[in-house]
């Protein structure tokens, strides 16, 4: 199977996880097999399409896919979030930073 370079692996710092996520979501974010599979899938798609032509659209998962795509080198990232609280704003900020916008 294709190995994802260590420098491109998403690293989650448990001390940065706040109470805006449910315990189930926290479990998902710490499921290394799930995250590795997700990341390998995104990297495969980016490489298949061509990194310089790739566009990522992340729909309502607290921008996890958008963050991974950006970290893996996707040049254009969109993040759509339908949740309440600070999640939509955070999602917009992640897309903004990922696309190098001020």
HELIX and SHEET records of a PDB file:
HELIX    1   1 UNK A    6  UNK A    8  5                                   3    
HELIX    2   2 UNK A   14  UNK A   16  5                                   3    
HELIX    3   3 UNK A   23  UNK A   29  1                                   7    
HELIX    4   4 UNK A   32  UNK A   49  1                                  18    
HELIX    5   5 UNK A   51  UNK A   53  5                                   3    
HELIX    6   6 UNK A   64  UNK A   71  1                                   8    
HELIX    7   7 UNK A   87  UNK A   98  1                                  12    
SHEET    1   A 2 UNK A  55  UNK A  59  0                                        
SHEET    2   A 2 UNK A  76  UNK A  80  1                                        
END                                                                             
